[in-house]
Amino acid sequence: PDMMQRWEVVGPAMVPSLMAWAALLLRVEYGLFLLALGLWAQYLMDSHSHKAQITPDWFLTLRAILTLGALFSIALGLIGLFYA
């Protein structure tokens, strides 16, 4: 594959990591919200990849489980932050 095709596959995978670094610069509640947004965006990108048959069948199930677990953890962190 040429360089542009590689970038289309690899480029979006870097977005959540960059968002996580940006989240470190924000206040905690905004940073956690940005992390949740990044995780959700990654799930949507992976869902699109699955529909285009780029990823194996098991991958979207794994992504969904891991994303829901991470979003649940972020939600608990936000609840603890505001009600502790």
C-alpha positions, 0 to 999 in steps of 0.5 A: 500500500502507498503512504496515504493508505497507511496513514488512513489506517494508522492515523486515526489510531493515534487520535485517542492518545493525542487527546489523552495528552491534551486531557492532562493539560485540562482541569480534572473534570474536563480532562475526564470528559475529553478522555470519554469523548476520545474513547467513544470516538475510537469506538465509532471509528472501529465500528466503521472499520468493522462495517468496511470489513477491515477488522476481524469479527471479534475485534468490535466485540472486544472494543465494545467491552473495553470501551464500556469498562473504561467509560464506566470507570471514568463515570465513577471517577466523575461521580467521586469527584463531584460527590466526595 
